[in-house]
Amino acid sequence: MGSELDEILALLLKTGEYKINEEHYKRVPKGYDDNHKRAGLLRHNAFYIHTRNIGQEILSSPALVNVCFEHFQEMLPVKQWLAKVIQQ
């Protein structure tokens, strides 16, 4: 499961359109090795991915629907991964 998330995040970050929120904790939670493959994700107290600000000219135009839909399509793998994890 974790390696699938790694692949999804790598693809999103590679586009340059998305960022993951900053790490919150200085260390990984107790019980995890400091060198864990996903130590960076373990140091978050929440997890979200965001995009750059959408310009005012788009926010106030019909193009907003298409921009939102494009972001939804790009973020769909994250949503599908989360749904799979929650169902387990």
Phi, psi and omega in degrees: 000315182295322180292328176296317177296319177305315180296316181298312181296320179300317180295317180295314183292328181297332181292336183081358181272336189237154176224153174261146179303158181294151174295143182260316184266153178279333182233161175285158180299155177306141179096350177250143177291139178302335181260020179305145181307324183246037180303323179300317178288327180293340180273010176266146172260353175205164182225119173210153179241136180226163180249172177298166177294140176272128185299151180304324181296330178279319181302330183254025180228164176297342180295342181303321180300314180293320179297314179297319180295319178298317178296319178301315180298318181291328182272351183307318178301326178293314179300316180295321178296314179299317179299319179296317181294317181294326181287344182284000000 
